[in-house]
Amino acid sequence: MKEFLLGLRLLLGAGRGNRVRFLLMAAGGSLGVCCLALVLTIPAILDAHDGRAAAREPTTSSHSPSARSSLVLERSDPHGSKAFTRVFVARGTGASTVPPGLRELPRPGEVFVSPRVKALLREEPGLKGLLPGREGGVIGAAGLTGPDELYAYVGTTRAQLGGKGRVLTGFGYGYAPIPAVDPSTLTILRFALATIVLLPLGVFLSVCARLSAASRTRRLAALRLLGLSVRGTQRVNAAETVIASLLGAVLGLAEYVVLNQVMSRTGLPELRWYPGDGALSPTTVGICLIGCPALAWFVGRASARSAATNPLAVRRTALPKAPSRWGGLLLVSGLGIVTGYCATGLTTHPASSDGPAALLVPAGVLLTGAGLVLTLPLLSYTLARKVAGATQSLTLNLAMRRNEVEPGSTMRVVTGLVLLVYAASLAQGILIEENQVTRPDSPAQDYSIALSGLTSRQQRDLADVPGVRAHALTMDSWVSLKGGSRVEPQVTALVATCAQLREFVEHSEGCVDGRVLRLVDPNSAADPGVHPGATFPFRIRKDGRRATLSVALPSDRVVYGAYDPSAVGGAAVLVPPSVLPATARPESARYVLTGSSDPDAVRRVLDGIGAAAPTADVDPIGVNIDGLQQIGVIETLLGLGMVMGLVIGVAAFLVAVTDRAVERRAHVTALTLIGARARTLRAVQCAQVVLPLAIGLALALVAGRLAESSYLVTGGGEIFWDSAGLPLLGIAALGVVGVAAVGTLPLVGRDINPELIRRD
C-alpha cells in the first residue's frame, strides 16, 4: 500500500509534463475501452434482434379449427431489398394470446403496422393494397427486430383466408426462425473482430500504459538505488498505469453510452437497433473495469523490471540486451499452420473447415498476428545493427544506432499500423467467402414480376431502373381443360428482340429480328409435343376484350444456353414484340428483368423495383432476400470493425510517435548543440520509423495473404487465391508508409532548450 501511495505522490508532484502524460494515457485508454465495449456489445445486439424475432413467432396446431380458435397465415414478400412480413389473423371467439408489441389481436378490417411501414404508407400509397383495412395502431418495439423492419398484423375473416390458415396456439419459439446472422457465420464474425479489433486494441492499451517509458524507468531506477525493494519499485510504476487505465476505462464506458445513443438513432447500413439493445451489460462493464487495469498492472510491472533488477545499468544508459526470440517462434508456428492449409489448396483434395481445421486455422491466424507484434523488436534490432555497421551515411547511422538501443520503442510506433494491414487482408478474405455463399453462381440476376399487377407506366419505369440491362415478357400458352385425360402440351414464349435475348442468356446463335423462332437449349430435354409446325394459342386482352393469338413453331431455330437459374430458361419460342398488337396485354404473362448478380447491384435493382411498383409481387430468381440481408449485416459489422481497427492503429501510431519525440528531446537537443542540422535530424526521425515500418508491412502483407488464403481454402468456396485484392493492400501499405513519414517530420523543432540535457 505504501508503494501505491508513493506512486500517487510521484504522479501528482512530478510536474506538469508528468500530469499531461497521465491525461494522455487516460485519454488513449478511454478510446480503446470504447472500442472494446462496442465489440463486446455486438453479440448482445444480435441476440436482442433474434430474441424478439423468436418471441413473436406464431405457434400453430394441425388440429381442425373450431369457432373459438383463431387462425393465422404468415406471408413474407420482398419490398426492395428488404423482406415485408404480413401476419393475417382471423380472431376466434375464445381467448387468444397476444404477440409482443400489441395490446390485442387485430379485428377484421384492422391493421397494425411497424413505424417504418407507417411511414411507407405515406410515401407509397400503393402499399395499401397489401394491407386491406384501416390502420388500428403501431407495433411496439417489443414486437420488432429493429426500428426499420417492415412488419404488419392484418385482421381478416376465416372466409378471406380461404382455408389456408392454421390454428393459432400462441406466440414464441425457442429460437429465431431467421437469425440476423447465421450461428456458424457468427462464430467466424467473432473471430474476425477479435483479429481485426481486439489484437490491435491490446497493443494500443499496452502503448498507452508505457508512455514515457524511458524517463519513468530512470526515475524508478533512482528509487531503487535509494533503497526501495524490487517488488516495491514495480508496484510504484504499476500504480500510475493502473490509475490511468481505470480512469480511461470509466471515460471509455461513458463515451460508449453516448456513442450507442447516437448510432442506434442514426443507424448503420443494413443494421439498426434500439438503444436498449446496446446497453452495457454487467459482464462488459466488468471486463472493461477489471480487465483493462489488470492489463495495465502487468504491463507496468514488466516495464519496471529492468529498473528494479539492474538500476545502475539504467542510470548509466548501458547497452540493452537483444530482444527475445520467443516472438519469432510464435510467428513461425502461425505461418507454418496457415502455409500448410494453403498448400492443400494446390492439391485435388483441399482441406475443409470441418474437424481440426475449425480450431487450427483460427489459431494459426492469431499466432501469426501475435508473432508479428512480438517479432518486430527483434527485426528492428537486427536491421539496425546490420545497417549501422555497413552504412557510411551519418543520417542512417544515427537512426539505426538509436533503434539498436531502443528496439521496443520502435515496436510501439509501428505495431498498430502493421496489424492494420494484416487485419485488412483477413477481413477481405471473410467478405470474399461470404459473397461466394450468398451470391449466385451466374453472373446475371433475373427478376420476374406478374404482368397483371403492373401498369404500362410501371413497365416503362421498371425498364429504366438503374442496374437493369434488359427487359422482356414471358407468356404461357393457353390449355383447354376439356380434353379429358389427354394432356395438351404447353409452351412458354419469350417476347423479346435479339438484343434483349442476348442479355438474358449466356450465348445464342441464329437469332434474326422480326421473325418468330424456335428456342432450343441443348442442355434441357424437349417436350415431344413441341415440334416445328405445332400451333399454340396465347390468350391476350385487347381493348378490354379477350382474344387469342396463335403462334406456329417454325423450323428456324435459335440455339441458346441459359444461365442457372434463369427467368427465361424454359422458353421454347421467341416472339418479336411487333407480333403483339400495340394495346394487347397477354394473360398468364410475367415481366422479366435482368442485371448483374453483384450483391450491391441486386440491392439497388430491388430497391428500384420497390420504388417503381411497391405492390408488385417480385420473384428475384435464385436470390434469398433473408440471405441478402444477412450478408449486408456481416459487411456492416466487418466494415465497423475495420473502422475501429483503423482508428486504433492510427491512434497507437500518433500516441507512440509523439511520446517518442518528447522522450528524445534531450538527445535531439544534444545533437543540435554539437552542430547537427534540423534537416538531418528530421531525416533521422523519419528513417527510424520508416525502415522498421517497411519491413513490418512487407511481412504483414505476406503473412496476411497466407492467412487469407488458408481461410478461403478451408471455406470450401471456388476462390482460393485473392489476386484482385493484392493491389489494394499494396497501395494501402504505401499510404501507411507515407503517412508515417509525414507524421515524423514536425517532431523536430527549431527551438533549443539546454535545460533538457541537464543531469537529473
C-alpha positions in Angstrom: 0.0 0.0 0.0 2.9 2.4 0.7 4.3 1.8 -2.8 0.9 2.6 -4.2 0.7 5.9 -2.3 4.2 6.7 -3.3 3.2 6.2 -6.9 0.3 8.6 -6.4 2.6 11.2 -4.9 5.0 10.9 -7.8 2.1 11.3 -10.2 0.8 14.5 -8.6 4.2 16.0 -7.8 6.4 15.3 -10.7 5.5 18.4 -12.7 3.1 19.5 -15.4 4.7 17.2 -18.1 4.0 14.1 -16.0 0.4 15.1 -15.4 0.0 15.8 -19.2 1.4 12.3 -19.8 -1.1 10.8 -17.3 -4.0 12.5 -19.0 -2.8 11.3 -22.4 -2.6 7.8 -21.1 -6.2 8.1 -19.7 -7.5 9.6 -23.0 -5.9 6.9 -25.1 -7.2 4.2 -22.8 -10.7 5.6 -23.0 -10.6 5.3 -26.8 -9.5 1.7 -26.5 -12.1 0.8 -23.9 -14.9 2.5 -26.0 -13.9 0.2 -29.0 -13.7 -2.8 -26.7 -17.2 -2.1 -25.3 -18.6 -1.8 -28.8 -17.1 -5.1 -29.9 -18.4 -6.9 -26.7 -21.9 -5.5 -27.2 -22.3 -6.5 -30.9 -23.3 -10.1 -29.9 -25.8 -8.7 -27.4 -27.4 -6.5 -30.2 -27.7 -9.5 -32.5 -29.1 -11.7 -29.6 -31.7 -9.0 -28.8 -32.7 -9.0 -32.5 -33.1 -12.8 -32.6 -34.9 -12.9 -29.2 -37.7 -10.5 -30.3 -38.0 -12.4 -33.6 -38.4 -15.7 -31.7 -40.9 -14.2 -29.2 -43.3 -13.0 -31.8 -43.2 -16.2 -34.0 -46.7 -17.7 -34.2 -47.1 -21.3 -32.9 -49.7 -23.3 -34.7 -51.5 -26.6 -34.4 -52.6 -29.1 -37.1 -56.0 -29.7 -35.4 -59.2 -28.8 -37.1 -60.3 -25.2 -36.3 -63.2 -24.5 -34.1 -65.3 -21.4 -33.6 -63.2 -20.5 -30.5 -59.8 -20.9 -32.1 -58.0 -18.1 -34.0 -56.4 -18.7 -37.4 -53.1 -17.3 -38.7 -51.4 -17.1 -42.0 -47.9 -15.6 -42.5 -46.6 -14.1 -45.7 -43.2 -12.6 -46.4 -42.5 -10.8 -49.7 -39.6 -8.7 -50.9 -40.1 -4.9 -50.9 -36.9 -3.7 -52.5 -34.0 -5.4 -50.9 -35.9 -6.0 -47.6 -38.4 -8.5 -46.5 -42.0 -7.3 -45.9 -43.8 -9.7 -43.5 -47.6 -9.7 -43.1 -49.3 -11.8 -40.5 -53.0 -12.4 -41.3 -55.1 -13.2 -38.2 -58.7 -14.3 -38.0 -59.8 -13.9 -34.4 -61.9 -16.6 -32.8 -64.5 -16.3 -30.1 -62.2 -17.7 -27.4 -59.4 -16.0 -25.5 -56.2 -15.8 -27.5 -52.6 -14.9 -26.7 -51.3 -11.6 -27.9 -47.9 -11.2 -29.7 -45.3 -8.8 -28.2 -45.8 -5.2 -29.2 -49.6 -5.4 -29.4 -52.4 -5.0 -26.8 -54.8 -7.2 -28.7 -55.2 -9.2 -31.9 -56.4 -7.2 -34.8 -60.1 -7.4 -35.7 -61.3 -8.0 -39.2 -60.5 -4.9 -41.3 -58.0 -3.6 -38.7 -54.2 -3.4 -39.4 -51.3 -2.9 -37.0 -48.1 -1.8 -38.7 -44.5 -1.1 -37.8 -43.3 2.5 -37.7 -41.4 2.0 -40.9 -44.5 0.6 -42.7 -46.5 3.6 -41.4 -44.0 6.0 -43.0 -44.0 4.0 -46.2 -47.8 4.2 -46.5 -47.5 8.0 -46.6 -44.7 7.8 -49.2 -46.1 4.9 -51.3 -50.0 4.8 -51.1 -50.0 1.8 -53.4 -48.8 -0.3 -50.5 -52.4 -0.1 -49.0 -53.3 -2.8 -51.5 -51.2 -5.2 -49.5 -52.8 -4.1 -46.2 -56.5 -4.3 -46.6 -58.3 -2.4 -43.8 -57.9 0.7 -41.6 -54.8 1.4 -39.5 -55.5 0.4 -35.9 -52.2 1.2 -34.3 -48.4 0.8 -34.4 -46.5 -2.2 -33.3 -44.3 -1.6 -30.2 -40.6 -2.1 -30.0 -41.0 -5.5 -28.2 -42.6 -6.9 -31.4 -40.0 -5.8 -33.9 -36.4 -6.8 -34.6 -35.4 -3.2 -35.3 -36.7 0.3 -36.0 -36.6 -0.2 -39.8 -38.4 -3.6 -40.0 -41.3 -4.0 -42.4 -43.9 -5.9 -40.4 -47.7 -5.8 -40.1 -50.6 -7.7 -38.5 -53.7 -7.8 -40.7 -57.1 -8.6 -39.2 -59.2 -10.7 -41.6 -62.0 -13.3 -41.6 -61.9 -17.1 -41.9 -63.6 -16.9 -45.4 -60.9 -14.5 -46.6 -58.1 -16.9 -45.5 -59.6 -19.4 -47.9 -58.8 -22.5 -45.8 -55.0 -21.6 -45.8 -54.9 -20.5 -42.2 -53.6 -22.7 -39.3 -54.9 -22.8 -35.7 -53.1 -20.3 -33.6 -52.0 -21.7 -30.2 -49.7 -18.9 -29.1 -46.6 -16.9 -29.8 -43.0 -17.6 -29.1 -40.3 -20.0 -30.3 -37.1 -21.1 -28.5 -35.1 -19.8 -31.4 -35.3 -17.2 -34.2 -36.6 -18.8 -37.4 -34.3 -16.4 -39.4 -31.4 -15.1 -37.3 -29.8 -11.8 -38.1 -26.5 -13.7 -38.6 -26.3 -17.5 -39.0 -24.7 -19.1 -36.0 -21.8 -20.6 -37.9 -21.2 -17.2 -39.6 -21.5 -15.5 -36.2 -18.6 -17.7 -34.9 -16.5 -16.5 -37.9 -17.5 -13.0 -37.3 -16.4 -13.1 -33.7 -13.1 -14.5 -34.7 -12.7 -11.8 -37.3 -13.5 -9.0 -34.9 -11.1 -10.5 -32.4 -8.3 -10.3 -35.0 -9.3 -7.0 -36.5 -10.0 -5.1 -33.3 -9.0 -6.9 -30.1 -5.5 -7.8 -31.2 -4.6 -4.2 -32.2 -6.5 -3.0 -29.1 -4.3 -5.0 -26.8 -1.3 -3.4 -28.4 -2.8 0.1 -28.2 -3.6 -0.3 -24.5 -0.1 -1.5 -23.9 1.3 1.5 -25.7 -0.8 3.9 -23.6 0.4 2.1 -20.4 4.1 2.6 -21.4 4.1 6.3 -22.3 7.4 7.9 -21.4 8.8 4.5 -20.6 12.5 5.6 -20.7 12.1 8.6 -18.3 9.9 6.6 -16.0 12.5 3.8 -16.0 15.3 6.2 -15.0 13.1 7.6 -12.2 12.3 4.1 -10.9 16.0 3.2 -11.0 16.7 6.2 -8.8 14.1 5.0 -6.3 15.6 1.5 -6.4 19.1 2.9 -5.6 17.6 4.8 -2.7 16.6 1.5 -1.1 13.2 0.6 -2.5 12.7 -3.2 -2.9 12.4 -4.8 -6.3 8.6 -5.5 -5.9 8.1 -2.1 -4.4 9.7 -0.5 -7.5 7.4 -2.4 -9.8 4.4 -1.6 -7.7 5.2 2.2 -7.8 5.2 2.1 -11.6 2.1 -0.1 -11.8 0.2 2.3 -9.6 0.4 5.1 -12.1 -0.6 2.9 -15.1 -3.5 1.3 -13.2 -5.0 4.6 -12.1 -4.6 6.0 -15.7 -6.2 2.8 -17.1 -9.0 2.8 -14.6 -9.8 6.5 -15.3 -9.6 5.7 -19.1 -12.0 2.7 -18.6 -14.6 4.9 -16.9 -14.3 7.6 -19.6 -14.4 4.9 -22.3 -17.7 3.5 -20.9 -19.2 6.9 -20.8 -18.1 7.5 -24.4 -19.7 4.3 -25.4 -23.0 5.2 -23.8 -23.1 8.4 -25.9 -22.0 6.6 -29.0 -24.7 3.9 -28.5 -27.4 6.6 -28.3 -26.1 8.3 -31.5 -25.5 5.1 -33.6 -28.8 3.5 -32.6 -30.7 6.5 -33.8 -28.8 7.2 -37.0 -28.1 3.5 -37.7 -25.6 1.7 -39.8 -26.1 0.4 -43.3 -28.2 -2.7 -43.1 -28.2 -2.7 -39.3 -30.4 -0.7 -36.9 -31.1 -1.4 -33.2 -32.8 0.1 -30.3 -30.7 1.9 -27.6 -31.6 -0.7 -25.0 -30.2 -3.5 -27.2 -26.7 -1.9 -27.0 -26.9 -1.1 -23.3 -23.8 -2.0 -21.3 -24.2 -5.4 -19.6 -22.6 -6.2 -16.2 -20.2 -8.6 -18.0 -19.0 -5.9 -20.4 -18.6 -3.4 -17.6 -16.7 -5.9 -15.5 -14.3 -6.8 -18.4 -13.6 -3.1 -19.1 -13.2 -2.0 -15.4 -11.2 -5.1 -14.3 -9.5 -6.4 -17.5 -8.0 -3.1 -18.7 -6.5 -2.1 -15.3 -5.2 -5.7 -14.9 -3.5 -5.4 -18.3 -2.0 -2.1 -17.3 -0.8 -3.7 -14.0 1.1 -6.4 -15.8 2.5 -4.0 -18.4 3.6 -1.6 -15.6 5.3 -4.3 -13.7 7.0 -5.7 -16.8 8.2 -2.3 -17.9 9.8 -1.6 -14.5 11.6 -4.9 -14.3 14.9 -3.6 -15.8 14.9 -0.6 -13.4 14.2 -2.9 -10.4 16.7 -5.6 -11.1 19.6 -3.5 -12.6 19.2 0.1 -11.7 22.8 1.1 -12.3 22.7 -0.1 -15.9 19.6 2.1 -16.4 21.1 5.2 -14.8 24.3 4.8 -16.8 22.4 4.0 -20.0 24.1 0.7 -20.6 23.6 -1.1 -23.9 20.5 -3.2 -23.6 20.3 -6.9 -24.4 19.0 -8.2 -27.7 15.2 -8.7 -27.7 13.8 -12.2 -27.0 13.4 -14.6 -29.9 10.3 -16.2 -28.5 8.1 -13.9 -30.6 9.8 -15.4 -33.7 8.8 -18.9 -32.6 5.1 -17.8 -32.4 5.4 -16.2 -35.9 7.0 -19.4 -37.4 4.3 -21.6 -35.7 1.5 -19.5 -37.0 2.9 -19.3 -40.5 3.5 -23.0 -40.5 -0.1 -23.7 -39.8 -1.6 -21.3 -42.4 1.0 -22.3 -45.0 0.2 -25.9 -44.6 -3.5 -25.3 -45.2 -2.7 -23.1 -48.2 -0.7 -26.0 -49.6 -3.7 -28.2 -49.5 -5.4 -25.8 -51.9 -2.9 -26.9 -54.6 -4.0 -30.5 -54.3 -7.1 -32.2 -55.6 -8.5 -32.6 -52.1 -8.2 -29.2 -50.3 -8.8 -29.1 -46.6 -12.3 -28.2 -45.3 -13.4 -26.2 -42.3 -14.6 -29.4 -40.5 -12.6 -31.3 -37.9 -9.2 -30.0 -36.8 -9.2 -27.0 -39.3 -12.1 -25.4 -37.3 -9.6 -24.8 -34.5 -6.2 -24.8 -36.2 -6.9 -22.1 -38.9 -8.1 -19.5 -36.3 -5.2 -20.5 -34.0 -2.8 -20.1 -36.9 -4.2 -16.7 -37.8 -4.0 -15.4 -34.2 -0.5 -16.9 -33.6 0.7 -15.2 -36.8 -0.7 -11.8 -35.6 0.7 -12.2 -32.2 4.0 -13.3 -33.7 4.1 -10.2 -35.9 3.8 -8.0 -32.8 6.5 -9.8 -30.8 8.9 -10.2 -33.7 9.1 -6.6 -34.7 11.6 -5.6 -31.9 13.9 -8.4 -32.9 13.6 -7.4 -36.6 14.2 -3.8 -35.8 17.2 -4.6 -33.6 18.8 -6.9 -36.3 18.1 -4.5 -39.1 19.6 -1.6 -37.1 22.8 -3.4 -36.3 23.4 -4.6 -39.8 22.6 -1.2 -41.5 24.5 0.8 -38.9 27.6 -1.4 -39.4 27.5 -1.2 -43.2 26.3 2.3 -44.0 28.6 5.4 -44.5 25.6 7.8 -44.1 25.5 9.9 -41.0 21.7 10.0 -41.1 21.2 6.3 -41.3 23.9 5.6 -38.7 22.3 7.9 -36.2 18.8 6.5 -36.9 19.9 2.8 -36.7 22.0 3.2 -33.6 19.0 4.7 -31.8 16.8 1.8 -32.9 19.5 -0.6 -31.8 19.5 0.9 -28.3 15.6 1.2 -28.1 14.1 -1.6 -30.3 11.0 -1.7 -28.0 10.3 2.0 -28.7 10.2 1.3 -32.5 7.7 -1.6 -31.9 5.3 0.7 -30.1 5.4 3.1 -33.0 4.9 0.8 -35.9 2.9 -2.2 -34.5 -0.5 -0.7 -34.8 -0.1 0.2 -38.5 1.4 -3.3 -39.2 -1.5 -5.1 -37.6 -3.9 -2.8 -39.5 -2.6 -4.1 -42.9 -2.6 -7.7 -41.6 -6.2 -7.4 -40.4 -7.3 -5.8 -43.6 -6.2 -8.8 -45.6 -8.1 -11.2 -43.3 -11.3 -9.1 -43.5 -11.1 -9.1 -47.2 -11.0 -12.9 -47.2 -14.0 -13.2 -45.0 -16.0 -10.9 -47.3 -15.0 -13.0 -50.3 -16.2 -16.2 -48.7 -19.5 -14.7 -47.6 -20.1 -13.3 -51.1 -19.4 -16.8 -52.5 -22.0 -18.3 -50.2 -24.8 -15.7 -50.9 -24.0 -14.6 -54.5 -25.5 -16.8 -57.3 -23.0 -18.7 -59.5 -24.5 -17.0 -62.5 -23.1 -13.6 -63.5 -26.6 -12.4 -64.3 -29.5 -11.9 -61.9 -33.1 -12.1 -63.2 -36.3 -10.8 -61.7 -39.8 -12.0 -62.6 -43.0 -9.9 -61.9 -46.6 -10.8 -62.7 -47.7 -8.6 -65.6 -51.3 -8.4 -64.3 -50.0 -6.3 -61.3 -48.2 -3.7 -63.5 -49.5 -0.7 -65.4 -47.9 0.4 -68.7 -46.2 3.3 -66.8 -44.8 1.0 -64.3 -43.4 -1.3 -67.0 -41.5 1.7 -68.5 -40.3 2.8 -65.1 -39.0 -0.7 -64.3 -37.1 -0.9 -67.6 -35.3 2.3 -66.6 -34.3 1.2 -63.1 -30.5 1.7 -62.6 -28.8 -1.7 -63.0 -31.4 -3.3 -65.3 -29.7 -4.3 -68.5 -32.7 -5.6 -70.4 -36.4 -6.4 -70.0 -38.8 -8.8 -71.8 -42.1 -10.7 -71.4 -42.7 -14.4 -70.9 -46.2 -15.8 -71.5 -47.6 -19.3 -71.2 -49.8 -20.8 -73.9 -53.5 -21.5 -73.1 -54.5 -25.1 -72.4 -58.1 -26.2 -72.6 -59.3 -28.2 -69.6 -62.0 -30.0 -71.7 -59.6 -32.5 -73.2 -60.4 -35.2 -70.7 -57.5 -37.5 -69.9 -55.5 -36.1 -72.8 -52.9 -33.6 -71.6 -52.2 -30.9 -74.2 -48.6 -29.6 -74.5 -47.9 -26.1 -73.2 -45.0 -23.8 -74.1 -43.6 -20.6 -72.8 -43.0 -17.8 -75.3 -40.3 -15.1 -74.8 -41.4 -11.8 -76.2 -38.1 -10.0 -76.9 -35.7 -8.7 -79.5 -32.4 -10.5 -80.4 -30.5 -7.9 -78.3 -32.7 -8.5 -75.3 -32.3 -12.2 -75.7 -28.5 -11.9 -75.7 -28.7 -10.1 -72.3 -30.8 -12.8 -70.7 -28.8 -15.9 -71.9 -25.2 -17.0 -71.7 -24.9 -17.4 -75.5 -27.2 -17.6 -78.6 -26.8 -18.4 -82.2 -29.1 -17.9 -85.3 -31.3 -15.1 -84.0 -33.0 -12.8 -86.6 -35.0 -9.8 -85.6 -38.7 -9.6 -86.7 -39.2 -13.3 -87.0 -40.8 -16.0 -84.8 -38.1 -18.5 -84.0 -37.9 -21.7 -82.0 -35.7 -21.6 -78.9 -33.6 -24.7 -78.4 -31.4 -25.3 -75.3 -29.2 -28.4 -75.9 -28.8 -28.8 -72.1 -32.5 -29.4 -71.5 -34.9 -32.1 -72.6 -37.6 -31.0 -75.1 -41.3 -32.0 -74.9 -42.2 -34.3 -77.8 -45.3 -32.2 -78.4 -43.2 -29.1 -79.0 -42.0 -29.5 -82.6 -42.0 -27.5 -85.9 -45.4 -26.9 -87.3 -47.2 -27.2 -83.9 -49.5 -24.3 -83.1 -50.1 -22.9 -79.6 -52.8 -20.4 -78.6 -52.0 -17.5 -76.3 -54.8 -15.6 -74.5 -54.5 -11.8 -74.7 -56.7 -8.9 -73.8 -57.1 -6.1 -76.4 -59.2 -3.0 -75.8 -60.8 -4.8 -72.8 -61.9 -7.9 -74.8 -60.3 -11.3 -74.7 -58.6 -12.5 -77.9 -56.4 -15.4 -79.0 -53.0 -15.1 -80.6 -51.9 -18.3 -82.4 -48.2 -18.9 -82.8 -46.9 -21.7 -85.1 -43.5 -23.1 -84.3 -41.2 -22.6 -87.3 -38.4 -24.8 -88.4 -35.9 -22.0 -88.0 -34.4 -22.0 -84.5 -32.1 -20.2 -82.1 -29.7 -22.3 -80.1 -29.0 -20.8 -76.8 -27.6 -21.6 -73.4 -29.4 -20.2 -70.4 -27.9 -19.2 -67.0 -28.7 -21.3 -64.0 -31.1 -20.1 -62.6 -32.8 -18.1 -65.2 -36.2 -16.5 -65.8 -36.2 -17.4 -69.5 -34.6 -20.9 -69.3 -37.8 -22.8 -70.1 -38.9 -20.7 -73.1 -39.5 -22.6 -76.3 -40.3 -19.9 -78.8 -39.1 -16.3 -79.4 -41.8 -13.9 -80.4 -40.8 -10.4 -81.6 -42.6 -7.6 -79.8 -44.0 -6.4 -83.1 -46.2 -9.5 -83.3 -48.3 -8.4 -80.3 -50.9 -5.7 -81.0 -49.9 -2.3 -79.6 -52.7 -2.3 -76.9 -52.6 -6.0 -76.2 -51.7 -7.5 -72.8 -51.1 -11.2 -72.6 -52.7 -13.3 -69.9 -50.5 -15.6 -67.8 -47.6 -13.4 -68.6 -44.6 -12.2 -66.5 -42.4 -9.1 -66.9 -38.8 -10.2 -66.6 -35.7 -8.0 -66.0 -32.0 -8.9 -65.8 -28.9 -7.3 -64.3 -25.7 -8.0 -62.6 -25.5 -10.6 -59.8 -23.3 -8.5 -57.6 -25.0 -8.2 -54.2 -24.8 -4.4 -54.2 -26.3 -4.3 -57.7 -29.1 -6.7 -56.7 -29.9 -4.4 -53.7 -30.1 -1.4 -56.0 -32.3 -3.1 -58.5 -34.7 -4.5 -55.8 -34.9 -1.0 -54.2 -35.6 0.5 -57.7 -38.4 -2.1 -58.3 -39.9 -1.4 -54.9 -40.0 2.4 -55.7 -41.5 1.9 -59.2 -44.0 -0.8 -58.3 -44.4 -1.1 -54.5 -47.2 -3.6 -54.5 -45.8 -5.9 -57.2 -45.1 -9.5 -56.4 -41.4 -9.8 -57.3 -39.6 -13.1 -57.6 -35.8 -12.5 -57.6 -34.8 -15.7 -59.3 -32.4 -17.7 -57.1 -32.0 -15.0 -54.5 -32.8 -15.4 -50.9 -33.9 -12.0 -49.5 -33.0 -13.1 -46.0 -29.6 -14.2 -47.1 -29.1 -10.9 -48.9 -30.0 -9.0 -45.7 -27.6 -11.2 -43.7 -24.6 -10.6 -45.9 -25.4 -6.9 -45.6 -25.3 -7.2 -41.8 -22.0 -9.0 -42.0 -20.5 -6.5 -44.3 -21.6 -3.7 -42.0 -20.1 -5.3 -38.9 -16.8 -6.1 -40.7 -16.7 -2.5 -42.0 -17.3 -1.3 -38.5 -14.5 -3.5 -37.3 -12.2 -2.1 -39.9 -13.0 1.4 -39.0 -12.3 0.7 -35.3 -9.1 -1.1 -36.3 -8.1 2.0 -38.4 -8.9 4.3 -35.5 -6.9 2.2 -33.1 -3.9 1.7 -35.4 -3.7 5.4 -36.2 -4.2 6.4 -32.6 -1.5 4.0 -31.5 0.9 5.5 -34.0 0.1 9.1 -33.1 0.4 8.5 -29.4 3.6 6.4 -29.7 5.4 8.7 -32.1 4.5 11.8 -30.1 5.6 10.2 -26.9 8.9 9.0 -28.6 9.6 12.5 -29.8 9.0 14.0 -26.4 11.3 11.4 -24.8 14.0 12.1 -27.3 14.1 15.8 -26.9 17.2 15.6 -24.8 19.0 13.6 -27.5 17.8 15.9 -30.2 19.0 18.9 -28.2 22.4 17.4 -27.6 22.8 16.6 -31.3 21.7 20.2 -32.2 24.2 21.7 -29.8 27.1 19.8 -31.4 26.1 21.1 -34.9 23.6 18.7 -36.4 21.2 20.5 -38.7 17.4 20.3 -38.3 17.1 18.7 -41.8 19.4 15.9 -40.8 17.5 15.3 -37.5 14.2 15.2 -39.4 15.7 12.6 -41.8 16.9 10.6 -38.8 13.5 10.7 -37.2 11.9 9.6 -40.5 14.4 6.8 -41.1 13.9 5.5 -37.5 10.2 4.9 -38.2 10.0 4.2 -42.0 12.6 1.4 -42.3 11.2 -0.8 -39.5 7.7 0.0 -40.7 8.5 -1.0 -44.2 10.0 -4.3 -43.0 6.9 -4.9 -40.8 4.5 -4.1 -43.6 6.2 -6.4 -46.0 6.0 -9.2 -43.5 2.3 -8.3 -42.7 1.4 -8.4 -46.4 3.0 -11.9 -46.8 1.5 -13.2 -43.6 -1.9 -11.6 -44.3 -2.1 -13.2 -47.8 -1.2 -16.6 -46.3 -3.8 -16.2 -43.5 -6.5 -15.1 -46.0 -5.7 -17.9 -48.4 -5.8 -20.5 -45.7 -9.2 -19.2 -44.6 -10.5 -19.3 -48.2 -9.2 -22.8 -48.9 -10.9 -24.3 -45.8 -14.1 -22.3 -46.5 -15.0 -24.5 -49.4 -15.6 -21.8 -52.0 -14.3 -21.6 -55.5 -11.9 -18.7 -54.8 -8.6 -19.8 -53.1 -6.2 -17.0 -54.1 -7.5 -13.5 -54.0 -5.2 -11.8 -56.5 -7.7 -9.0 -57.1 -7.3 -7.6 -53.6 -3.4 -7.5 -53.6 -3.0 -4.2 -55.4 -5.4 -2.5 -53.0 -3.4 -3.8 -50.0 -0.2 -2.8 -51.6 -1.5 0.8 -52.2 -2.7 0.8 -48.6 0.7 -0.2 -47.3 2.4 2.5 -49.3 -0.1 5.0 -48.0 0.7 3.9 -44.4 4.4 4.4 -45.0 3.7 7.9 -46.5 1.5 8.9 -43.5 4.1 7.6 -41.1 6.9 9.5 -42.8 4.9 12.8 -42.9 3.9 12.3 -39.2 7.6 12.2 -38.1 8.7 15.4 -39.8 7.2 18.1 -37.4 8.6 16.4 -34.3 12.0 18.2 -34.5 11.5 21.8 -33.5 13.7 24.9 -34.1 14.0 26.0 -30.5 16.9 24.7 -28.4 16.4 24.3 -24.7 19.7 23.4 -22.9 17.7 22.6 -19.8 16.6 19.3 -21.5 20.2 17.9 -21.3 20.9 18.7 -17.6 21.7 15.7 -15.4 18.7 14.6 -13.4 
